[in-house]
Amino acid sequence: MRALVVDHGQAGPVRFADVDEPVPASDEALVEVRHIGLNFGELNYVHQWPAGAVHGHDAAGVVVRAAADGSGPPEGTRVAVGMSSHAWAQRVAVSPASLGTVPEGVDLADGAALGIAGVTALRVLRKRSLLARNVLITGASGGVGHFAVQLAALAGARVTALVGAPERAAGLRELGADKVLTDLATTEDRFDLVLDTVGGPLLAQAWSRLAEGGTLHVVGYSSGQDTTFPSGTLFGFGEPRSIATYGDMTPTSGELTDLLGLMAAGRLSAPVGLRGRWQDVGEAVQALFAREVRGKIVLDVA
């Protein structure tokens, strides 16, 4: 079968290759993949995976063989695959713990957009009550950001979306952002929760805007820049503030089910900024690295 594998050469980060068919364990379903979802991190930091390995974590497709032990969805079920290894292939063996059943009325391709981005946003925003709280989402035009803006608004937060340029602000107010900024220095607001995907100098700036008792969740570092905290800024009186890292790769079935349920109810939309064929993955990766895509990239598997 065909798959996208890790390529550490100049032609990378991924290339097509013929690979062996997956052999599911007794507690794994065999899924025929129809769509894959690309993520910045897994492509930008591809050196962390071995060359030649089938890459990717997010996809959507149809169960063609249910798990032999009777767990998980039956044959013929439309499923979203989230945070599962080796997902960018024509077929993949997946634990039911990484599958969410796609309800009728939800586009299967939208299920491929969830995975890392949707689950990350949901898990962070569930850390505390957001009702009538000030929440800052940095990198709001990206995949995580688009989901986070919507979910924070659904939870009753006052949402500020921060983007890198005015042209990347399109659509964020319609998704639930109360304010859309291109420069954090233009607001005096203090935030009870910050979800930061950018890192670098912006991380230190966001810390300076954190309210007493607030938490800054670091879920990415797309800037690739170091963060320096000016002397004294990590000291303060009042209720303690905190910085939390994020690297949670635990089973995603529950979160995928919740997110897909919100989609089916019309309360959450998939931020697909680019839809294409997986044969055109090279152009899609270039667009992702050039910051030309707002939201997620979903490619159809032929």
Backbone as a ProteinNet text record, in pm:
[ID]
protein_1_A
[PRIMARY]
MRALVVDHGQAGPVRFADVDEPVPASDEALVEVRHIGLNFGELNYVHQWPAGAVHGHDAAGVVVRAAADGSGPPEGTRVAVGMSSHAWAQRVAVSPASLGTVPEGVDLADGAALGIAGVTALRVLRKRSLLARNVLITGASGGVGHFAVQLAALAGARVTALVGAPERAAGLRELGADKVLTDLATTEDRFDLVLDTVGGPLLAQAWSRLAEGGTLHVVGYSSGQDTTFPSGTLFGFGEPRSIATYGDMTPTSGELTDLLGLMAAGRLSAPVGLRGRWQDVGEAVQALFAREVRGKIVLDVA
[TERTIARY]
84.5	0	88.5	29.1	100.9	86.1	192.8	191.8	288.3	270.9	365.4	462.2	590.7	691.1	786	853	946.7	1066.5	1103.7	1219.2	1307.3	1427.8	1518.8	1602.6	1583.5	1659.5	1602.3	1663.4	1620.4	1482	1441.1	1309.2	1197.4	1232.4	1134.6	1040.6	963.2	976.7	912.8	828.7	769.1	775	767.2	762	672.8	626.3	546.2	636.3	585.4	658.1	557.4	598.3	521.6	564.6	467.7	497	411.8	448.7	373.2	234.3	141.2	7.5	14.6	-64	-63.9	-128.4	-79	-135.5	-192.4	-324.4	-382.5	-366	-339.2	-345	-491.7	-513.1	-651	-736.7	-673	-747.4	-735.3	-710.3	-700.3	-796.1	-853.1	-936.8	-852.3	-890.7	-825.5	-911.9	-853.1	-926.3	-874.2	-965.8	-931	-937	-823.5	-812.6	-863.8	-951	-1006.1	-948.5	-909.1	-857.6	-749.5	-650.2	-548.5	-544.7	-509.7	-497.2	-352.4	-299.3	-160.3	-149.8	-40.9	-12.3	127.7	143	270.9	381.9	354.4	457.8	515.2	429	478.5	557.5	538.7	612.4	737.4	728.2	841.8	950	910.4	1005.5	1016.2	1019.7	1018	1144.7	1252	1376.2	1358	1248.7	1223.9	1171.4	1139.8	1091.1	1193.1	1198.8	1297.2	1264.8	1369.4	1351.7	1284.9	1190.6	1122	999.2	975.6	857.3	732.4	621.9	495.1	461.8	435.4	420.7	273.3	251	117.3	39.7	-48.7	-126.3	-276.8	-320.9	-463.3	-516.2	-633.2	-693.4	-841.3	-910.4	-1049.1	-1073.3	-1161.4	-1187.5	-1299.5	-1293.6	-1400.1	-1337.6	-1397.1	-1349.8	-1380.1	-1276.2	-1296	-1280.1	-1225.5	-1218.8	-1220.2	-1323.4	-1334.1	-1228.5	-1197.4	-1101.7	-1150	-1058.2	-1093.7	-1147	-1107.5	-1154.5	-1292	-1355.3	-1489.7	-1496.3	-1381.3	-1381.4	-1390.5	-1436.2	-1435.5	-1551.1	-1551.5	-1663.4	-1666.1	-1785.4	-1798.2	-1755.7	-1742.9	-1709.3	-1809.9	-1759.7	-1845.3	-1863.9	-1814.2	-1829.5	-1735.9	-1788.2	-1704.3	-1637.3	-1504.7	-1431.3	-1330.7	-1304.1	-1192.9	-1080.4	-958.5	-838.9	-763.8	-736	-669.8	-549.6	-436.3	-312.3	-270.3	-289.4	-249.2	-131	-35.9	83.9	54.4	136.8	136.9	3.9	-58.6	-194.6	-198.6	-85.3	-87.8	-58.6	-150.9	-138	-276.5	-280.5	-410.6	-490.4	-420.5	-485.3	-399.2	-463.3	-390.3	-460.4	-380.3	-432.4	-436.5	-554.2	-574.1	-645	-597.4	-668.6	-799.7	-908.3	-1033.6	-1018	-913.8	-891.1	-853.7	-816.3	-779.7	-881.1	-1001.7	-1104.9	-1227.6	-1287.2	-1417	-1512.5	-1633.2	-1732.5	-1787.1	-1781.4	-1828	-1979	-2057.5	-2203.3	-2250.9	-2369.7	-2433	-2448.2	-2427.5	-2437.6	-2306.7	-2202.7	-2070	-1982.9	-1921.7	-1833.5	-1715.9	-1688.1	-1577.1	-1445	-1427.6	-1304.8	-1288.6	-1399.4	-1391	-1338.2	-1370.1	-1318.4	-1167.6	-1108	-962.3	-896.4	-971.5	-915.8	-907.3	-972.4	-979.7	-847.2	-828.7	-704.6	-627.8	-502.4	-412.1	-465.6	-512.3	-555.3	-679.4	-782.9	-907.2	-893.7	-827.9	-813.6	-725.9	-618.7	-533.5	-613.6	-689.5	-769.8	-869.9	-938	-1039.8	-977.9	-866.7	-805.8	-756.5	-696.5	-648	-764	-866	-975.8	-1063.6	-1051.2	-1125.2	-1054.4	-939.3	-862.5	-928.1	-1014.5	-1079.8	-1211.9	-1296.8	-1420.2	-1386.4	-1451.1	-1422.7	-1537.8	-1644.3	-1761.5	-1725.4	-1745.8	-1718.4	-1571.2	-1482.5	-1338.5	-1277.5	-1164.2	-1089.4	-990.4	-1001.1	-914.4	-843	-711.6	-630.5	-585.9	-608.7	-562.8	-460	-333.5	-232.7	-224.5	-175.5	-174.6	-314.2	-410.7	-551.1	-594.5	-514	-552	-510.5	-438.9	-397.7	-503.9	-471.7	-567.9	-611.7	-515.6	-549.4	-625.3	-577.4	-640.1	-784.6	-815.2	-953.7	-1046.1	-1001.6	-1083.7	-1095.2	-982.7	-983.2	-1075.3	-1077.2	-1166.1	-1311.3	-1348.2	-1486.5	-1522.1	-1434.5	-1464.4	-1466.9	-1376	-1376.6	-1504.2	-1546.9	-1671.3	-1790.9	-1793	-1901.5	-1906.9	-1790.6	-1784.2	-1817.3	-1845.4	-1885.8	-1773.6	-1656.2	-1542.7	-1551.6	-1480.9	-1456.5	-1325.1	-1333.9	-1220.9	-1147.6	-1016.2	-929.4	-843.2	-849.6	-771.2	-655.5	-534.9	-416.5	-359.8	-339.1	-286.1	-164	-87.1	37.3	25.5	-88	-105.3	-254.4	-293.6	-436.2	-508.3	-441	-508.1	-538.2	-477.8	-503.8	-617.7	-679.6	-788.6	-924.5	-933.4	-1062.5	-1135.8	-1262.6	-1350.8	-1346.2	-1251.4	-1237.3	-1349.5	-1396.5	-1510.2	-1635	-1652.7	-1768.9	-1760.9	-1640	-1623.3	-1642.5	-1648.2	-1674.3	-1576.8	-1474.1	-1378.7	-1444.3	-1428.6	-1478.7	-1384.1	-1254.8	-1152.8	-1055.3	-1005	-900.2	-787.2	-668.7	-554.3	-438.9	-354.9	-229.3	-109.9	-135.5	-28.6	-84.2	-25.7	-75.2	-55.3	36.5	62.4	-53.4	-148.2	-259.4	-375.2	-361.9	-468.4	-412.5	-494.5	-458.5	-526.1	-596.8	-669.2	-573.3	-623.7	-554.5	-632.3	-560.5	-624.1	-614.8	-727.3	-732.7	-670.9	-675.1	-614.4	-559.4	-438.7	-375.9	-342	-382.2	-341.4	-245.6	-117.1	-13.6	42.9	37.8	93.5	220.9	262.7	366.9	502.6	506.8	632.4	713.8	845.5	934	903.9	935.8	910.9	763.9	673.2	530.6	491.9	558	527.5	553.1	666.6	696.9	598	558.1	462.1	326.5	285.9	158.3	161.5	276.3	290.1	266.1	313.7	297.1	151.6	66.7	-75.1	-162.2	-98.9	-174.8	-229.7	-357.4	-420.9	-375.3	-397	-368.2	-444.3	-375.1	-437.1	-451	-403.7	-418.7	-313.3	-340	-248.3	-221.1	-93.9	-51.5	-14.3	-88.1	-63.6	18.3	135.2	223.8	194.2	133.9	97	174.3	266.4	345.3	448.7	538.2	640.9	669.8	565.1	575.5	673	701.3	795.2	937.1	967.5	1102.4	1203	1155.5	1243.7	1251.9	1361.7	1377.4	1291.2	1259.5	1183.3	1273.5	1279.9	1355.9	1260.6	1258.2	1174	1256.7	1216.8	1291.5	1300.7	1405.7	1427.9	1307.8	1265.4	1156.3	1018.4	1002.1	866.1	808.5	893	842	817.3	832	802.1	679.8	594.1	478.5	403.2	327	240.7	101.5	17.2	-118.3	-126.9	-241.3	-261.6	-163.8	-99.9	4.8	-44.8	39.4	19.2	106.3	72	148.2	163	270.1	292.4	282.9	200.8	182.5	228.1	308.5	347.1	241.6	249.1	150.5	219.3	198.8	251.7	170.7	41.7	-48	-82.5	-37.2	-68.3	-150.7	-224	-307.9	-427.2	-499.4	-609.5	-707.6	-756	-833.8	-980	-1023.1	-1157.3	-1265.7	-1254.5	-1356.4	-1365.9	-1250.8	-1250.9	-1298.1	-1256.5	-1303.1	-1455.5	-1509.1	-1654.3	-1724.6	-1670.5	-1730.8	-1724.2	-1608.7	-1592.4	-1682.7	-1690.6	-1777.1	-1923.9	-1959.3	-2095.5	-2129.3	-2034.1	-2055	-2068.4	-1990.4	-2003.4	-2142.1	-2187.4	-2318.2	-2429.9	-2411.2	-2512.2	-2500.8	-2401.9	-2383.8	-2320.4	-2254.1	-2195.2	-2044.9	-1985.8	-1841.7	-1817	-1730.8	-1697.8	-1550.1	-1519.4	-1380.7	-1311.3	-1195.9	-1127.3	-1040.2	-1101	-1025	-995.5	-869.4	-830.2	-780	-741.3	-694	-734.8	-804.1	-846.2	-787.8	-723.4	-662.6	-640.6	-559.2	-528.1	-397.4	-385.5	-260.8	-143.1	-170	-61.9	7.2	-64	-10.7	41.5	86.9	129.8	247.9	334.9	448.9	406.6	311.9	261.7	188.5	116.5	44	140.8	250.6	349.8	413.6	444.7	502.3	406.8	279	179.8	169.2	178.9	173.1	291.2	413	532.5	536.6	477.2	475.7	364.1	289.6	178.4	72.1	50.3	-48.4	-186.2	-197.4	-323.3	-377.3	-502.2	-569.8	-646.4	-615.2	-681.1	-601.5	-673.5	-612.6	-604	-511.6	-500.9	-551.9	-645.5	-697.3	-677.3	-616.1	-588.7	-666	-725.3	-804	-712	-730.7	-648.2	-715.6	-643.1	-697.8	-641.7
-118.2	0	123.6	237.5	363.4	436	508.8	583.7	699.7	797.5	907.9	873.3	867.4	829.6	945.2	939.9	1044.6	1046.9	1165.9	1185.3	1293.7	1256.7	1353.1	1428.3	1400.8	1467.5	1602.4	1665.5	1798.1	1795.9	1681.2	1671.4	1653.1	1633.6	1605.1	1721.8	1713.2	1622.1	1484.6	1467.4	1336.6	1306	1178	1133.6	1010.6	980.1	859.8	737.3	625.7	499.1	384.8	270.5	147.1	82	51.6	-7.4	-132	-211.9	-333	-298.8	-387.6	-371.3	-384.9	-306.5	-319.8	-451.1	-507.5	-630.6	-594.5	-577.1	-533.1	-635.8	-587.3	-671.4	-702	-790.7	-831.8	-716.8	-614.5	-500.2	-377.7	-399.1	-289	-310.2	-199.1	-201.5	-166.4	-217.8	-179.8	-74.3	42.6	155.9	186.6	197.9	246.9	398.6	461.7	606.5	677.6	775	856.8	998.4	1047.9	1185	1187.5	1274.6	1296	1443.6	1472.3	1609.4	1640.4	1748.4	1787.1	1879.7	1864.8	1950.5	2008.3	2135.2	2203.5	2130.6	2092.3	2033.7	1905.2	1814	1684.7	1695.5	1804.2	1825	1910.5	2009.2	2097.3	2028.8	1935.7	1866.9	1719.4	1695	1558.1	1481.7	1552.7	1485.9	1401.7	1422.3	1345.4	1204.9	1177.3	1044.8	976.5	843.7	773.5	784.1	796.8	802.9	675.5	692.3	578.1	530.9	583.4	543.7	609.1	537.1	597.5	707.7	827.5	944.5	978.9	1079.5	1135	1076.9	1160.2	1121.3	1138	1219.7	1250.8	1207.9	1145.9	1098.3	1072.8	1031.4	987.7	884.5	789.1	684.5	593.5	470.3	373	244.7	188	60.8	-50.8	-117.9	-229.5	-363.9	-363.9	-485.4	-444	-484.5	-449.6	-524	-471.7	-537.3	-678.2	-774.7	-915.1	-943.5	-861.7	-886.1	-826.7	-769.4	-715.2	-572.5	-512.2	-373.9	-279	-158.6	-56.4	-66.7	21.2	30.8	-86.9	-122.8	-234.6	-195.9	-297.5	-276.4	-182	-92.6	2.3	135	148.2	272.1	380.5	499.4	614.3	665	682.6	717.9	829.3	907	1001.2	937.1	951.2	898.7	1017	1013.8	1127.5	1088.1	1154.1	1130.3	983.3	918.9	779.2	773.1	688.2	680.4	618	655.1	591.9	609.2	726.4	745.8	786.1	831.1	880.9	769.1	675.7	559.9	521.7	436	394.8	313.4	241	165.8	172.4	172.8	184.6	100.8	36.1	-37.1	57.7	70.3	172.5	113.6	150.8	115.7	194.3	131.4	206.8	329	329.1	443.6	569.3	553.9	669.9	695.4	641.2	655.5	726.1	808.5	868.4	841.5	798.9	771.5	902.1	915.8	1037.5	1028	1117.6	1109.7	1141.4	1095.1	1132.9	1285	1341.1	1485.5	1558	1488.3	1548.1	1496.2	1587.1	1549.8	1470.2	1355.3	1272	1348.8	1434.4	1514.1	1606.5	1658	1743.5	1665	1535.5	1451.8	1442.9	1448	1442.1	1568.9	1677.5	1805.4	1812.4	1721.5	1729.8	1693.1	1565.8	1511.1	1600.7	1623.7	1698.9	1838	1909.7	2048.8	2058	1984.3	1993.2	1940.8	1825.7	1765.9	1853.3	1910.8	2000.6	2118.5	2184	2298.8	2257.9	2146	2102	2070.2	1997.6	1958.1	2077.9	2175.1	2293.6	2374.5	2396.2	2482.5	2418.1	2287.3	2218.9	2226.3	2287.9	2289.6	2375.5	2469.3	2553.7	2605.8	2656.4	2720.1	2847.2	2865.5	2982.1	3082.3	3053.3	3140.9	3280.5	3380	3520.2	3546.6	3458.8	3477.8	3537.5	3605.9	3656.5	3550.9	3512.3	3409.1	3466.2	3444.4	3486.7	3364.2	3366	3260.5	3322.1	3281.2	3330.5	3235.4	3288.1	3204.2	3159.3	3249.4	3212.8	3174.1	3207.1	3173.4	3032	2962.1	2825.6	2724.5	2596.6	2490.9	2488	2483.1	2485.4	2612.6	2724.9	2852.8	2860.5	2814.3	2817.2	2736.1	2616.7	2536.6	2602.6	2656.4	2715.1	2836.1	2921.4	3037.6	2991.9	2893.4	2845.9	2782.3	2697.1	2624.7	2718.3	2815.6	2912	2995.6	3035.9	3113	3029	2900.9	2812	2798.6	2805.4	2791.8	2920.6	3027.9	3153.4	3249.1	3228.3	3316.7	3443.1	3545.8	3665	3638.9	3616.6	3564	3674.2	3682.3	3767.9	3678.9	3699.6	3623.3	3708.8	3655.4	3727.6	3660.5	3738.6	3686.2	3767.3	3712.6	3776.1	3887.9	3896	3999.4	4023	4142.8	4173.1	4076.5	4029.8	3940.7	3803.8	3771	3641.7	3648.7	3766.5	3784.4	3743.9	3718.2	3692.8	3576.1	3601.4	3495.9	3468.3	3524	3489.4	3548.8	3666.7	3722.5	3636.6	3587.8	3502.1	3370.9	3327.2	3204.2	3226.4	3353.7	3380.4	3472.3	3521.2	3612.1	3748.2	3798.8	3931.9	4040.2	4010	4102.4	4024.1	4086.8	4028.7	4130.8	4091.4	4181.5	4129.8	4221.5	4183.4	4221.2	4290.6	4333.2	4333.8	4252.6	4242.9	4372.8	4456.2	4583.5	4681.7	4652.2	4744.3	4722.2	4626.7	4604.3	4609	4655.2	4655.8	4540.7	4455.5	4344.7	4250.2	4190.1	4083.3	3953.8	3844.2	3720.8	3612.8	3544.2	3435.2	3307.8	3293.1	3177.1	3220.1	3175.7	3199.7	3065.4	3044.3	2928	2979.2	2944	2999.6	2891.7	2917.3	2825.1	2879.3	3000	3072	3065	3084.5	3086.5	3210.4	3202.9	3315.1	3436.2	3557.2	3679.2	3697	3646.3	3662.2	3590.5	3480	3406	3492.4	3562.2	3651	3767.1	3816.9	3926.9	3881.3	3760.8	3707.8	3685	3642	3623.7	3754.6	3864.2	3994.1	4039.4	3976.2	4011.3	3914.3	3820.4	3719	3775.9	3749.1	3796.8	3713.4	3764.5	3686.7	3554.2	3446.1	3314.7	3253.5	3325.3	3277.3	3174.6	3107.4	3005	3029	3017.2	3026.3	2884.7	2831.8	2696.8	2704.7	2645.5	2643.8	2516.7	2532.1	2415.7	2409	2502.7	2501.5	2612.1	2610.3	2714.4	2737.8	2774.6	2790	2899.5	2995.8	3102.3	3049.9	2941.3	2887.9	2975.1	3073.9	3168.7	3136.7	3177.8	3161	3262	3226.8	3316.7	3364.4	3494.9	3553.3	3634.5	3602.5	3676.5	3785.5	3912.2	4020.4	3999.3	4047.7	4032.3	4079.9	3995.4	4032.2	3994.9	3960.3	3936.4	3803.1	3711.5	3584.7	3589.9	3708.3	3728.2	3817.6	3787.9	3875	3841.2	3937.2	3915.9	3877.6	3839.2	3799.3	3650.9	3610.1	3468.6	3422.8	3307.3	3264.7	3245.8	3285.9	3257.1	3137.9	3070.7	2951.1	2938.1	2867.7	2829.1	2677.1	2627.3	2483.5	2440	2333.6	2277.7	2178.8	2142	2050.1	1949.8	1821.5	1717.3	1590.9	1607	1496.4	1414.4	1288.8	1200	1080.5	1096	988	965.3	851.8	819.3	933.4	945.2	1062.5	1033.9	908.9	872.7	959.2	982.4	1061	1202.4	1267.2	1404.2	1411	1314.4	1312.6	1298.7	1213.4	1194.9	1325	1394.9	1521.8	1625.9	1637.5	1736.4	1704.5	1578.6	1538.5	1561.4	1544.1	1573.7	1720.4	1807.4	1951.5	1985.9	1919.3	1941.1	1899.5	1783.5	1733.1	1826.6	1892.1	1985.8	2123.2	2142.7	2272.6	2377	2334.7	2430.7	2445.6	2362.8	2367.6	2339.1	2418.3	2395.7	2360	2281.3	2242.8	2353.7	2398.5	2509.5	2461.7	2410.2	2359.7	2475.9	2519.5	2631.8	2590	2461.8	2410.3	2264.9	2232.8	2096.2	2057.1	1940.7	1898.6	1749.6	1704	1562.5	1532.1	1409.5	1380	1370.3	1352.4	1356.5	1493.9	1596.7	1732.9	1774.1	1675.4	1704.2	1801	1796.5	1887.8	2032.5	2065.5	2202.9	2241.1	2145	2172.2	2202.7	2127.3	2152.1	2289.6	2325.6	2457.8	2567.9	2552.4	2652.3	2661.3	2546.2	2544.4	2617.4	2588.2	2651.9	2801.4	2841.1	2982.7	3060.4	2996.2	3059.8	3113	3040.6	3083.4	3023	2936.9	2866.7	2907.9	2950.8	2976.4	2850.1	2795.9	2672.7	2550.4	2440.2	2311.8	2280.2	2187.8	2132.8	1989.4	1957.4	1820.9	1775	1657.9	1602.3	1472.8	1457.3	1339.1	1228.3	1108.7	994.1	919.6	906.5	836.5	695.5
0	0	0	-32.2	-35.9	98.4	133.7	258.4	246.3	334.7	348.1	460.6	426.7	525.2	550.9	665.5	705.9	611.8	566.9	479.6	540.5	581.2	642.8	540.1	411.3	307.3	270	173.2	130.9	67.5	14.7	-48.6	52.7	182.3	287.2	313.9	421.1	534.4	516.7	415	390.4	241.6	208.5	69.1	62	-58.4	-78.3	-86.6	-35.5	-42.9	-38.4	-91.9	-76.2	54.6	139.8	270.3	290.3	389.3	419.2	472.5	445.5	502.1	654.3	727.8	873.9	916.2	1024.5	1080.9	1218.2	1228.5	1355.5	1466.7	1587.2	1705.6	1736.4	1830.6	1860.2	1910.1	1967.8	2020.6	1930.7	1801.5	1706	1589.8	1541	1421.7	1300.4	1184.9	1059.8	992.9	969	913.3	773.8	678.5	545.1	550.3	527.1	543.1	418.9	439.9	330.9	329.3	447.1	457.8	566	547.7	651.2	688.2	813	860.3	893.5	836.9	860.4	981.1	1055.2	1169.7	1157.7	1195.4	1182.4	1258	1382.3	1465.6	1410.2	1368.6	1322.9	1192.8	1116.4	992.8	1014.9	1101.8	1126.1	1208.6	1294.2	1380.8	1343.5	1212.4	1160.9	1198.1	1234.3	1274.4	1400	1471.3	1593	1563.9	1437.1	1398.7	1307.7	1307.7	1224.4	1076	994.4	849.7	800	706.8	647.5	722.1	842.7	919.6	861.9	860.4	820.3	919.6	867.6	954.1	974.5	1057.5	1074.3	1190.5	1246.8	1363.5	1345.8	1251.7	1238.4	1101.9	1102.5	977.9	1002.7	897.4	908.5	800.1	828.4	730.9	776.2	730.7	756.8	810.8	913.9	968.9	869.6	822.8	729.2	798.8	920.8	1001.4	1147.5	1219.6	1360.9	1442.3	1559.6	1648.4	1681.4	1677.3	1697	1836.4	1935.5	2072.1	2099.1	1995.9	2009.9	2060.3	2088.4	2135.4	2017.3	2044.8	1940.6	1843.6	1742.8	1649.1	1551.1	1503	1409.2	1267.4	1183	1042.6	977.2	894.1	823.6	894.2	1017.9	1093.7	1041.5	1022.5	987	1114.2	1108	1229	1202.7	1309.3	1311.9	1391.2	1340.9	1406.6	1464.6	1594.9	1657.7	1739.8	1714.9	1789	1784.8	1672.4	1656	1560.2	1586.1	1502.8	1366.9	1267.9	1134.5	1061.7	1077.6	1024.7	878.5	821.8	684	585.2	578	490.3	440	340.2	286.1	386.5	473.5	579.9	704.9	820	945.6	1052.3	1136.8	1251.7	1370.7	1432.1	1535.1	1656.4	1774.3	1896.7	1903.8	1949.5	1966.8	2057.5	2141.3	2230	2153.7	2026.3	1943.3	1833.2	1847.4	1745.3	1801	1716.4	1747.9	1633.8	1665.4	1562.1	1505.7	1373.4	1307	1285.4	1347.6	1335.6	1193.7	1162.5	1036.1	1032.4	915	900.2	917.9	967.6	980.7	867.3	793.6	683.2	738.1	676.7	722.1	718.7	619.9	610.3	730.6	783.8	901.9	1022.1	1026.4	1133.9	1132.1	1012.2	1000.2	1051.5	1061.5	1108.2	1260.5	1331	1477	1542.7	1571.1	1622.7	1717.7	1683.7	1770.8	1802	1701.1	1720.9	1809.3	1774.8	1849.9	1991	2006.6	2139.2	2228.6	2173.9	2252.1	2306.2	2218.8	2262.1	2370.3	2349.7	2445.2	2581	2582.1	2709	2789.1	2721.5	2792.5	2848.6	2768.6	2810.8	2916.8	2933.5	3039.3	3174.6	3180.4	3304.8	3413.3	3372.6	3471.6	3415.3	3503.4	3457.9	3382.1	3266.6	3182.3	3180.3	3247.5	3243.9	3292.3	3203.9	3232.4	3265	3218.6	3236	3109.1	3124.7	3010	2963.2	2837.6	2780.7	2659.3	2653.1	2539.7	2461.4	2329.9	2239.7	2145.9	2155.6	2062	1942.6	1830.6	1709.7	1673.3	1691.2	1680.4	1540.3	1440	1302.3	1263.8	1351.6	1324.1	1361.3	1345.1	1372.8	1517.9	1611.4	1753.4	1787.3	1734.5	1764.8	1722.1	1601.2	1553.1	1642.9	1681.9	1773.1	1909.6	1960.9	2094.5	2103.3	2002.1	2002.4	2015.1	1935.2	1938.4	2072.3	2123.2	2246.9	2367.3	2370.8	2481.5	2480.2	2361.3	2350.2	2394	2355.8	2397.6	2549.2	2614.2	2759.6	2832.5	2758.3	2820.9	2849.3	2788.5	2812.5	2728.1	2772.5	2691.6	2617.6	2489.1	2413.6	2338.3	2359.6	2279.6	2192	2061.4	1965.2	1917.3	1926.2	1882.3	1757.4	1651.2	1524.9	1483.4	1388.3	1350.1	1249.4	1179.7	1076.8	1056.1	1012.6	995.5	903.3	797.5	702.4	761.8	875.7	939.5	1041	1051.3	1147.7	1092.2	962.4	897.8	963	995.3	1043	1191.8	1264.2	1405.2	1491	1457.9	1532.7	1511.9	1389.7	1362.2	1440.7	1473.4	1551.4	1700.6	1744	1884.8	1953.9	1883.4	1946.8	1972.4	2094.8	2127.9	2078.8	2080.8	2031.3	1945.4	1840.1	1757	1749.1	1794.9	1802.4	1717.8	1673.5	1609.7	1696.9	1807.5	1897.8	2039.1	2126.2	2263.3	2339.9	2295	2362.7	2348.1	2260.3	2237.3	2334.3	2426.9	2524.2	2665.7	2759.9	2901.5	2975.2	2903.4	2966.1	3037.1	3144.9	3215.2	3189.7	3173.8	3129.8	3237.2	3256.9	3354.5	3299.2	3168.4	3103.3	2968.6	2938.5	2809.2	2746.9	2624	2546.3	2439.5	2455.2	2367.5	2276.1	2146.2	2046.6	1983.2	2021.2	1948.6	2017.2	2148.7	2221	2191.5	2217.8	2190	2276.6	2229	2307.1	2344.4	2260.4	2289.3	2417.6	2447.9	2569.7	2693.1	2694.7	2807.7	2814.4	2697.7	2694.9	2747.1	2709.6	2757.6	2908.6	2959.4	3105.2	3177.9	3121.8	3186.3	3187.6	3105.3	3099.9	3178.8	3250.3	3322.6	3453.1	3479.3	3602.1	3721	3841.1	3961.3	3955.4	3988.9	3987.2	3848.8	3747	3610.2	3571.6	3459.1	3408.6	3261.1	3225.7	3086.9	3040.9	2944.1	2893.2	2764.1	2764.9	2648.3	2568.5	2450.4	2370.7	2239	2217.8	2095.1	2098.6	1999.8	1989	1841.8	1768.8	1623.8	1582.8	1672.5	1638.8	1625.4	1695.9	1694.6	1767.2	1842.1	1911.1	2060	2121.3	2265.3	2340.4	2464.5	2551.4	2663.9	2683.3	2793.4	2880.3	3009.5	3102.8	3169.5	3155.4	3220.6	3371.3	3429.5	3572.9	3653.4	3745	3834.3	3788.1	3660.3	3610.8	3658.2	3705.1	3757.5	3907.6	3965.6	4107.3	4118.8	4215.2	4234.3	4360.6	4411.3	4526.7	4478.1	4569.4	4533.5	4501.5	4450.6	4421.1	4313.3	4330.5	4237.8	4095.2	4002	3860.9	3823.7	3714.4	3678.2	3527	3488.4	3349.5	3342.7	3252.3	3237.6	3098.6	3092.8	2964.2	2918.8	2790.2	2736.2	2645	2671.1	2583.8	2599.2	2616.1	2649.5	2525.4	2520.9	2408.7	2455.4	2565.6	2616.6	2523.5	2538.1	2446.6	2426.4	2304	2263.4	2232.2	2247.1	2202.6	2266.1	2396.8	2465.3	2412.6	2395.2	2343.7	2199.4	2116.9	1978.7	1973.2	2058.8	2063.5	2101.8	2201.4	2244.6	2133	2067.6	1960.7	1841.5	1804.2	1693.1	1727.6	1854.6	1896.7	1883.4	1917.4	1899	1751.5	1666.5	1522.2	1473.4	1517.3	1473.9	1517.6	1632.2	1684.1	1621	1532.9	1468.9	1557.3	1665.1	1759.7	1742.6	1658.7	1634.8	1487.6	1426.3	1285.8	1272.5	1171.7	1146.8	1068.2	1113.9	1047.4	931.1	826.8	713	618.2	618.5	534.8	398.3	386.4	258.4	246.4	138.6	109.4	-25.2	-33.6	-159.3	-163.3	-257.7	-272.5	-200.4	-149	-79.6	-175.4	-304.8	-403.3	-405.3	-359.8	-360.1	-222.6	-144.6	-7.9	-5	-105.8	-107.8	-108.6	-195.6	-202.2	-73.3	-14.5	109.7	223.5	231.6	335.9	318.3	195.3	169.7	213.8	183.3	223.4	375.2	443.5	589.3	649.2	600.1	653.3	621.7	509.6	470.7	539.1	628.4	699.8	603.7	495.4	396.4	422.1	521.9	547.2	683	686	812.7	850.8	968	1010.2	968.1	941.1	914.2	766.1	732.9	598.7	603	515.8	502.9	360	345	212.5	194.1	74.7	42.7	-6.7	45.2	9.3	-104.9	-215.8	-332.9	-334.8
[MASK]
++++++++++++++++++++++++++++++++++++++++++++++++++++++++++++++++++++++++++++++++++++++++++++++++++++++++++++++++++++++++++++++++++++++++++++++++++++++++++++++++++++++++++++++++++++++++++++++++++++++++++++++++++++++++++++++++++++++++++++++++++++++++++++++++++++++++++++++++++++++++++++++++++++++++++++++

